[in-house]
Amino acid sequence: ENAEEALKKVCKKTAAQIKDYTVAPVFMVGREKGAHEWIIEFRKEPADINHFTELLDNALKSLNSDYEAKRYNNITLNMPKVHISRENLFYDWLKDRSKLGGQHKIPRLSNKRDYIDELLLMNK
């Protein structure tokens, strides 16, 4: 629900409109910090995706004190990575898996990278 609320706030500030999205972790490896990686399909893209990402990060910090603590001075988490998806990416992903229909949806938040890695490959 924090992700949904943060996106609503950011879309209101940027006049962006979101069609679909998913979020997955970027795992810490060695000295490399973690992050959250987003793929967002917009109905209306923000004018500046970097500004959108910064606003999203700030909105998440304001809604979630644990996230804010991990983002403080990039102690544990780096800034989120946001990718703009091509049109119908999520639809095509569901179709390829024979999961079209009301019963099947794109996972919004995942603790693993399966979905996002497949989507990133399809987004190229």
N, C-alpha and C positions, 0 to 999 in steps of 0.2 A: 504493500500500500504506500510505502514511502516513495517508491519509484513512480507510481502513478501520480501521487500528489506533487512530486517535484516536477514531473513532466508538464502537468497542468499549469503550474506556476510559470515555468519557463516559456511555454507556448503562449501564455497570455502576454508575457513581456516582449516576445519576439514576433508575435503574430504568425508563428509556425503552426501547422496542423499535422498531427501524426496519424498515420493509417495503421501501422503495426511496428512492433519492436521486440527485441530480446536482449538480455544482458547476461553475461557470463564472466567468471573471474579470469584474471591474468594472474597465474600463480607465481609466487616468489620462487626464484631459482638462484641459488648462491647468494650473491649480494644484491641481486636485482629485486626491487620491490614489486609488490603486487599492484593490481588496479582492477577496475571494472571496465569491461569492453562491451560497447553497445553497438547494435545495428538498428537503425531507425529508417523505416520507410515513411516518408513525408507525403502528405497530400499537398502541403505548401511548405517548402523549405524555408528555413530562416535565412536572412540576408547574409549572416556570417556564422558559419558552423563553429568557429573557435569561440566566439562570444556566447553562442548557445551552450557549448560545452562548459564554459566557465560558469555561466548562470546555473546550469544543471548541477555542477559540483557544489556551488554555494547553497542551492536549494536542498540538496541531500544533506549537507552539513547542518543546515538549520532544522531539519526534520529528524535527524538521527545522531544523537550524541556519540554513539560508538563509531560511526563513520567519521564524524568530525574529529574525534581523538586520533583515529588512524591516519587521517589526512593532515593533521597538524604538522606543519613543516615537512610534509611528505615522509613522516616517520616510518610508516608501514605501507601506505598506499600512495601511488602516484595519481596524478590527475586522470580522470576517466578518458578512455579512448572512444570516440564516437565516429562510426562509419555511416555514411548515407547509403541506403540501399537503392538499387535500381528498382524501377517500377515492377510490381508483381513478384518480387523475390520470394516473399513469404508464401504467396499463393502457389508459385511454381514448386517451392520446396515441399509443401503439403501434397501437391498433385503428384510429384515424383514418388512419394511414399504412400500413395493411394489413401490419403487421409483428408480428402476434401469433405466438407459437410460440417454441420453445426456441432457435432460431437468432438471434433478435433480442432485444436488451436495451437498456435505457436507458444511454446513455453516462454513466459515473460522473464523469469529469473531462474538461473540454473547454477548448481554448485559444480558443474563440470563443463567441459568445452565442446562436447559432441555436436550440439546443435549449431553453435556459433561458428565452429570451424567449417562445417558443411556449408553454412550460409555464406561465409566469407569466400569460399571457393566458387560458389555459384554466382557471387556478386561481381566477379572479375570480368 
